[in-house]
Amino acid sequence: MLDIKAVRRDPQAVAHALARKGHLFPIDDFAQLDERRKKADVGAQSLLAERKAASKKIGELVAQGISVEEAKAEVAVILERIAADIDVATSEAKAIQADIDALLSSTPNIPDDHVPAGTTESDNIEVLRWGIPKECAYEPKDHVDLGEALGQLDAECAGKITGSRFTVMYGATARLHRALAQFMLDEHTARHGYTEVSVPLIVNRDSLMGTGQLPKFEEDLFKLEGDQGYYLIPTAEVPLTNIARERIFEDEELGEGGLKFVAHTPCFRSEAGSYGRDTRGLIRQHQFEKVELVQLVRPEQSTQALEELTSHAEYILQALDLPYRKVILCAGDLGFAAALTYDLEVWLPGQQAYREISSCSNCKDFQARRMQARWRNPASGKPELLHTLNGSGLAVGRTLVAVLENYQRRDGSIAIPSVLRPYLGARDSID
């Protein structure tokens, strides 16, 4: 959520910044609501002062010769009227504040100054490329053809069990999928210093509000039936980041570089806005697995933390020897909560294209303000908002796709990357 003080101070600047993201901020609506809130607050304060003065009126009436009983009765009538007026004013102020909160909770984060201009993914700027796509002496197959030929990917069976955008995996491919997740967790914990966390796969509405999935993106979520307000997680970013909700961390709890969490979870998305896109294979599923990285850092650390977090995701691609490119997202392609985002796109021979496999974002204090996630600054002794970052390290299913396609052989078998062989009993291929 944006800082309401900053919005009040210069609403035009806020609107201009949000316009880069394609969001039209209603300056007039905000100004009218804020003015109404101020008037309601002033009215409530005036009534409180009137109540205080009325309480002293008994003595004044008695001094004028009115009996104590009559004075109390007269003042009681006045206090009853003031109390009713206070209730009305307080209710009005709460309703107006709720409208302001609703407006701000639907307003995205402001893009960082380093974010390039643009409206769609075609305006994203490539930062680097790593690795060289292998030249095949034959036409490479996509992962669906490879997996089906091996008898180890079955969308038809999953469609019978559940519906579209699900896949059943068998045998060595299922084991490879599991090995990828284990390899990522091991590297992020042992090499990069993340703490592994096992988190709930079901979260409440407040958690999704905190990270920015709600209220705007409810149609993209799977909500459970019943009145508990529970949802399946769209990403482990939600429970991991909400570890800090309504907490104040002492400076020593953050350590030198902040808190670093990693979790491997299933993720559930309705893909409401992706009709007709990537209907074939594992690229865009309703249920998929991801190894998620989250960092909670001091504000002055978040710029460098994003570079480091992104490099941690890049390391996995490099260890697997998968060619990829890194792009910085333009303002119009940024996510709701993100101020700055790098996407990592892996080379898929079956599509002859780079496809997103990780998105790494600095949300600055946007999520922390929604969650009231704070740390105590030792310089001032006062609580201040943390900065939050998140990124895929990596999407497991898409990494499996990349391995299948990049390590395929002419005969349809799949070579196993050397770093994964210890996780598969020293097996070196899927035949």
C-alpha positions as CSV (number, residue, x, y, z in Angstrom):
1,M,0.0,0.0,0.0
2,L,1.2,3.5,-0.8
3,D,2.1,5.9,2.0
4,I,-1.0,8.1,2.4
5,K,1.2,11.0,3.5
6,A,3.1,10.9,0.2
7,V,-0.2,10.8,-1.7
8,R,-1.5,13.8,0.2
9,R,1.8,15.7,-0.2
10,D,1.9,15.4,-4.0
11,P,-1.0,13.5,-5.6
12,Q,-0.1,14.6,-9.0
13,A,3.4,13.1,-8.7
14,V,1.9,9.8,-7.5
15,A,-0.6,9.8,-10.4
16,H,2.1,10.5,-12.9
17,A,4.2,7.6,-11.5
18,L,1.3,5.2,-11.6
19,A,0.4,6.2,-15.1
20,R,3.7,4.6,-16.2
21,K,2.3,1.4,-14.9
22,G,-1.0,1.9,-16.8
23,H,-2.9,2.7,-13.7
24,L,-5.2,5.8,-13.5
25,F,-5.1,7.1,-10.0
26,P,-8.4,9.0,-9.1
27,I,-6.9,12.2,-7.7
28,D,-10.3,14.0,-7.3
29,D,-11.9,11.0,-5.6
30,F,-9.1,10.7,-3.2
31,A,-9.1,14.5,-2.4
32,Q,-12.8,14.5,-1.8
33,L,-12.6,11.5,0.5
34,D,-9.7,12.9,2.4
35,E,-11.4,16.2,2.8
36,R,-14.6,14.5,4.1
37,R,-12.5,12.5,6.5
38,K,-10.8,15.6,7.8
39,K,-14.2,17.3,8.4
40,A,-15.5,14.2,10.1
41,D,-12.5,14.1,12.4
42,V,-12.8,17.8,13.2
43,G,-16.5,17.3,13.9
44,A,-15.8,14.4,16.2
45,Q,-13.1,16.4,18.1
46,S,-15.5,19.3,18.5
47,L,-18.2,17.0,20.0
48,L,-15.7,15.5,22.4
49,A,-14.7,19.0,23.5
50,E,-18.5,19.8,23.9
51,R,-18.9,16.7,26.0
52,K,-16.1,17.7,28.3
53,A,-17.5,21.2,28.7
54,A,-21.0,19.8,29.4
55,S,-19.6,17.6,32.2
56,K,-18.5,20.7,34.0
57,K,-21.9,22.4,33.6
58,I,-23.5,20.8,36.7
59,G,-21.4,23.0,39.0
60,E,-22.2,26.1,37.0
61,L,-26.0,25.4,37.1
62,V,-25.9,24.7,40.9
63,A,-24.0,28.0,41.4
64,Q,-26.9,29.7,39.5
65,G,-29.3,28.3,42.2
66,I,-30.6,25.2,40.3
67,S,-30.8,22.1,42.5
68,V,-28.2,19.4,42.0
69,E,-30.9,16.9,40.8
70,E,-32.2,19.3,38.2
71,A,-28.7,20.2,37.1
72,K,-27.8,16.6,36.6
73,A,-31.0,15.9,34.7
74,E,-30.4,18.9,32.4
75,V,-26.8,17.9,31.7
76,A,-27.8,14.2,31.2
77,V,-30.0,15.3,28.3
78,I,-27.2,17.3,26.8
79,L,-24.7,14.4,27.2
80,E,-27.2,12.0,25.6
81,R,-27.6,14.2,22.6
82,I,-23.8,14.7,22.3
83,A,-23.2,10.9,22.6
84,A,-25.6,10.2,19.8
85,D,-23.9,12.9,17.6
86,I,-20.5,11.3,18.4
87,D,-21.7,7.9,17.4
88,V,-22.9,9.3,14.1
89,A,-19.7,11.3,13.5
90,T,-17.5,8.3,14.4
91,S,-19.5,5.9,12.1
92,E,-19.2,8.5,9.3
93,A,-15.4,8.8,9.8
94,K,-15.0,5.0,9.9
95,A,-17.0,4.7,6.7
96,I,-15.0,7.3,4.9
97,Q,-11.7,5.8,6.1
98,A,-12.9,2.4,4.8
99,D,-13.4,4.0,1.4
100,I,-9.9,5.5,1.5
101,D,-8.4,2.2,2.5
102,A,-10.3,0.4,-0.3
103,L,-9.0,2.9,-2.9
104,L,-5.4,2.6,-1.7
105,S,-5.6,-1.2,-1.4
106,S,-6.5,-1.3,-5.0
107,T,-3.7,1.0,-6.0
108,P,-0.5,-0.7,-7.2
109,N,3.1,0.1,-6.2
110,I,5.0,3.0,-7.8
111,P,7.7,1.9,-10.2
112,D,11.3,2.5,-9.2
113,D,13.1,5.3,-11.1
114,H,15.3,2.6,-12.8
115,V,12.3,0.9,-14.4
116,P,12.2,1.5,-18.2
117,A,9.2,3.0,-19.9
118,G,6.8,0.8,-21.8
119,T,3.4,-0.8,-21.8
120,T,3.9,-4.5,-22.7
121,E,6.5,-7.3,-22.4
122,S,7.8,-6.3,-25.8
123,D,9.2,-3.2,-24.1
124,N,11.2,-5.1,-21.5
125,I,14.9,-4.6,-21.8
126,E,17.4,-7.4,-22.0
127,V,20.2,-7.1,-19.4
128,L,22.3,-10.2,-20.3
129,R,22.4,-13.6,-21.9
130,W,24.1,-16.6,-20.4
131,G,24.9,-19.8,-22.3
132,I,24.5,-20.6,-25.9
133,P,21.6,-22.7,-27.2
134,K,22.8,-26.0,-28.6
135,E,22.5,-26.5,-32.3
136,C,20.6,-29.7,-33.1
137,A,21.3,-31.7,-36.2
138,Y,17.6,-32.8,-36.0
139,E,14.4,-30.9,-35.3
140,P,14.1,-30.8,-31.5
141,K,10.8,-32.0,-29.9
142,D,8.9,-30.1,-27.2
143,H,8.5,-31.6,-23.7
144,V,5.0,-32.9,-24.4
145,D,6.1,-35.0,-27.3
146,L,9.2,-36.2,-25.4
147,G,7.3,-37.0,-22.2
148,E,4.4,-38.8,-24.0
149,A,6.8,-40.9,-26.1
150,L,8.5,-42.0,-22.9
151,G,5.1,-42.8,-21.4
152,Q,5.8,-40.4,-18.5
153,L,3.7,-37.3,-19.1
154,D,-0.1,-37.8,-19.4
155,A,-2.4,-34.8,-19.7
156,E,-5.3,-37.0,-20.9
157,C,-5.3,-39.0,-17.7
158,A,-5.1,-35.8,-15.6
159,G,-8.0,-34.3,-17.6
160,K,-10.1,-37.4,-16.7
161,I,-9.1,-37.1,-13.0
162,T,-9.5,-33.3,-12.7
163,G,-9.7,-31.3,-15.9
164,S,-7.6,-29.2,-18.2
165,R,-4.2,-27.7,-17.3
166,F,-3.2,-30.6,-15.1
167,T,-0.6,-33.4,-15.8
168,V,0.2,-36.8,-14.4
169,M,3.9,-37.7,-14.3
170,Y,5.3,-41.2,-14.0
171,G,8.6,-42.9,-13.3
172,A,11.9,-41.3,-13.9
173,T,10.3,-38.0,-15.1
174,A,8.4,-37.7,-11.8
175,R,11.6,-38.5,-9.9
176,L,13.5,-35.9,-12.0
177,H,10.8,-33.3,-11.1
178,R,11.3,-34.1,-7.4
179,A,15.1,-34.1,-7.8
180,L,15.0,-30.6,-9.2
181,A,13.1,-29.2,-6.2
182,Q,15.5,-31.0,-3.8
183,F,18.6,-29.7,-5.7
184,M,17.2,-26.1,-5.5
185,L,16.5,-26.3,-1.8
186,D,19.9,-27.7,-1.0
187,E,21.7,-25.0,-3.0
188,H,19.7,-22.1,-1.6
189,T,20.1,-23.2,2.0
190,A,23.7,-24.5,1.9
191,R,25.2,-22.1,-0.6
192,H,23.1,-18.9,-0.3
193,G,22.1,-19.0,3.4
194,Y,18.3,-19.2,3.1
195,T,16.3,-20.8,6.0
196,E,14.0,-23.5,4.7
197,V,10.5,-23.1,5.9
198,S,7.5,-25.4,5.7
199,V,4.4,-23.3,5.3
200,P,0.6,-23.7,5.1
201,L,-0.8,-24.2,1.6
202,I,-4.1,-22.6,2.7
203,V,-4.1,-18.9,3.7
204,N,-6.6,-16.4,5.0
205,R,-7.8,-13.2,3.3
206,D,-5.6,-11.0,5.4
207,S,-2.5,-12.8,4.2
208,L,-3.5,-12.3,0.6
209,M,-4.3,-8.6,1.3
210,G,-0.9,-8.2,2.8
211,T,1.1,-9.3,-0.3
212,G,-1.3,-7.6,-2.7
213,Q,-3.1,-10.5,-4.4
214,L,-6.3,-9.2,-2.9
215,P,-8.5,-7.4,-3.5
216,K,-7.7,-6.9,-7.2
217,F,-6.8,-10.5,-8.3
218,E,-9.5,-12.6,-6.5
219,E,-10.5,-14.2,-9.8
220,D,-7.0,-15.7,-10.2
221,L,-7.3,-17.5,-6.8
222,F,-8.9,-20.8,-5.8
223,K,-11.2,-20.0,-2.8
224,L,-12.3,-22.8,-0.6
225,E,-16.0,-23.2,0.1
226,G,-17.3,-22.3,3.5
227,D,-17.3,-19.1,5.5
228,Q,-13.7,-19.3,6.8
229,G,-12.3,-17.1,4.1
230,Y,-9.6,-19.6,3.1
231,Y,-7.7,-19.7,-0.2
232,L,-5.2,-22.1,-1.7
233,I,-1.8,-20.3,-2.1
234,P,-1.0,-18.9,-5.5
235,T,2.7,-18.9,-4.5
236,A,4.7,-19.5,-1.3
237,E,5.5,-15.7,-1.4
238,V,2.2,-15.3,0.5
239,P,2.8,-17.4,3.6
240,L,6.6,-16.7,3.6
241,T,6.2,-12.9,3.5
242,N,3.3,-13.0,6.0
243,I,5.7,-14.4,8.6
244,A,6.5,-10.8,9.2
245,R,2.9,-9.5,9.4
246,E,2.1,-7.4,12.5
247,R,5.6,-8.0,13.9
248,I,8.4,-5.7,14.9
249,F,11.9,-7.3,14.5
250,E,14.7,-6.1,16.6
251,D,17.7,-5.1,14.6
252,E,19.8,-8.1,15.8
253,E,17.0,-10.5,14.6
254,L,17.6,-9.4,11.0
255,G,21.3,-10.2,11.2
256,E,23.7,-8.5,8.8
257,G,21.7,-9.0,5.6
258,G,18.2,-9.4,6.7
259,L,16.0,-12.6,6.8
260,K,16.1,-15.0,3.9
261,F,13.5,-17.7,3.6
262,V,13.0,-20.5,1.0
263,A,10.1,-22.9,0.6
264,H,9.1,-25.6,-1.8
265,T,5.3,-25.8,-2.3
266,P,2.6,-26.6,-4.8
267,C,1.0,-23.4,-6.1
268,F,-2.6,-23.0,-7.3
269,R,-3.8,-20.5,-9.9
270,S,-7.0,-20.3,-11.9
271,E,-5.2,-18.6,-14.8
272,A,-8.3,-16.6,-15.3
273,G,-6.7,-14.2,-17.7
274,S,-4.8,-16.7,-19.8
275,Y,-7.6,-18.3,-21.9
276,G,-6.0,-19.9,-24.9
277,R,-2.4,-19.4,-23.8
278,D,0.0,-22.3,-23.3
279,T,-2.8,-24.9,-23.2
280,R,-0.3,-27.6,-24.2
281,G,2.1,-29.0,-21.6
282,L,3.5,-27.9,-18.3
283,I,4.1,-24.2,-19.0
284,R,0.8,-22.9,-17.5
285,Q,-0.9,-25.2,-15.1
286,H,-3.6,-24.8,-12.5
287,Q,-1.3,-26.7,-10.0
288,F,2.5,-26.5,-10.2
289,E,5.4,-26.5,-7.9
290,K,7.9,-23.7,-7.1
291,V,10.8,-23.1,-4.9
292,E,10.3,-19.6,-3.6
293,L,12.8,-17.1,-2.2
294,V,11.8,-14.3,0.1
295,Q,13.9,-11.7,1.8
296,L,13.0,-9.2,4.5
297,V,15.6,-6.5,4.8
298,R,16.3,-3.0,6.0
299,P,15.3,-0.3,3.5
300,E,18.8,0.6,2.5
301,Q,19.6,-3.0,1.7
302,S,16.8,-3.8,-0.7
303,T,18.5,-2.6,-3.9
304,Q,21.5,-4.8,-3.4
305,A,19.3,-7.6,-2.1
306,L,17.4,-7.8,-5.4
307,E,20.6,-8.2,-7.3
308,E,21.7,-11.0,-4.9
309,L,18.3,-12.8,-4.9
310,T,18.2,-12.7,-8.7
311,S,21.8,-14.1,-8.9
312,H,20.7,-17.0,-6.6
313,A,18.0,-17.9,-9.1
314,E,20.5,-17.5,-11.9
315,Y,22.9,-19.9,-10.2
316,I,20.4,-22.8,-10.5
317,L,20.1,-22.2,-14.2
318,Q,23.9,-22.0,-14.6
319,A,24.5,-25.2,-12.5
320,L,22.0,-27.0,-14.8
321,D,23.8,-25.5,-17.9
322,L,20.5,-24.1,-19.2
323,P,20.9,-21.0,-21.5
324,Y,18.8,-18.1,-20.3
325,R,18.4,-14.3,-20.6
326,K,17.7,-11.7,-17.9
327,V,15.4,-8.8,-18.6
328,I,14.2,-5.8,-16.6
329,L,10.5,-5.4,-16.8
330,C,9.1,-2.1,-18.2
331,A,6.6,-0.1,-16.1
332,G,3.6,-1.5,-17.9
333,D,4.6,-5.1,-17.4
334,L,5.4,-4.8,-13.7
335,G,3.3,-6.8,-11.1
336,F,0.9,-5.1,-8.8
337,A,3.2,-5.0,-5.7
338,A,6.5,-4.7,-7.5
339,A,8.6,-1.6,-7.7
340,L,11.4,-3.3,-9.8
341,T,11.5,-6.7,-11.4
342,Y,13.9,-8.9,-13.2
343,D,12.6,-11.9,-15.2
344,L,14.8,-14.8,-16.1
345,E,13.8,-16.5,-19.3
346,V,15.1,-20.0,-20.1
347,W,15.8,-21.2,-23.7
348,L,13.3,-23.9,-24.8
349,P,14.4,-25.7,-28.0
350,G,10.9,-27.1,-28.6
351,Q,9.6,-23.6,-28.9
352,Q,12.7,-22.0,-30.2
353,A,12.1,-19.2,-27.7
354,Y,13.1,-17.9,-24.3
355,R,10.3,-18.4,-21.7
356,E,9.9,-17.0,-18.2
357,I,11.2,-19.3,-15.5
358,S,11.7,-16.8,-12.6
359,S,10.4,-13.4,-11.7
360,C,12.4,-11.6,-9.0
361,S,11.0,-8.4,-7.5
362,N,11.7,-5.7,-5.0
363,C,8.4,-4.5,-3.4
364,K,10.2,-2.0,-1.2
365,D,7.8,-1.0,1.7
366,F,4.6,-1.6,-0.2
367,Q,3.7,-5.0,1.2
368,A,5.2,-4.2,4.6
369,R,2.8,-1.2,5.0
370,R,-0.1,-3.5,4.2
371,M,1.1,-6.1,6.7
372,Q,2.6,-3.7,9.3
373,A,5.9,-5.7,9.0
374,R,8.5,-3.6,10.8
375,W,11.9,-3.5,12.4
376,R,13.3,-1.3,15.2
377,N,15.9,1.1,13.9
378,P,18.6,1.2,16.6
379,A,19.5,4.7,15.5
380,S,16.1,6.1,16.4
381,G,14.7,3.4,18.6
382,K,11.5,3.5,16.6
383,P,9.8,0.9,14.4
384,E,10.1,1.4,10.7
385,L,8.8,-0.6,7.7
386,L,10.8,-3.4,6.3
387,H,11.4,-3.9,2.6
388,T,10.3,-7.2,1.1
389,L,11.6,-9.1,-1.9
390,N,10.6,-12.3,-3.6
391,G,11.5,-14.5,-6.5
392,S,11.2,-18.0,-7.9
393,G,14.3,-20.0,-7.4
394,L,13.0,-21.7,-9.7
395,A,9.6,-22.8,-11.0
396,V,10.1,-26.5,-10.8
397,G,7.7,-27.6,-13.6
398,R,9.2,-25.1,-16.1
399,T,12.7,-26.2,-15.1
400,L,11.7,-29.7,-15.8
401,V,10.5,-28.6,-19.3
402,A,13.8,-26.9,-19.9
403,V,15.8,-29.9,-18.9
404,L,13.7,-32.3,-21.0
405,E,14.0,-30.1,-24.1
406,N,17.7,-29.0,-23.7
407,Y,19.0,-32.4,-22.8
408,Q,17.0,-34.4,-25.3
409,R,18.8,-36.8,-27.7
410,R,17.9,-37.8,-31.2
411,D,16.4,-41.1,-30.1
412,G,14.0,-39.3,-27.6
413,S,15.9,-40.2,-24.5
414,I,16.9,-37.5,-22.0
415,A,20.4,-37.0,-20.5
416,I,20.5,-36.2,-16.8
417,P,22.5,-33.0,-15.9
418,S,25.5,-34.0,-13.8
419,V,24.5,-32.0,-10.7
420,L,21.2,-34.0,-10.5
421,R,22.6,-37.5,-10.9
422,P,23.2,-37.9,-7.1
423,Y,19.5,-37.3,-6.6
424,L,18.6,-40.1,-9.0
425,G,20.8,-42.9,-7.8
426,A,23.6,-41.9,-10.2
427,R,21.3,-42.4,-13.2
428,D,22.5,-40.6,-16.2
429,S,19.5,-40.7,-18.6
430,I,15.8,-41.3,-19.0
431,D,15.1,-43.8,-21.7
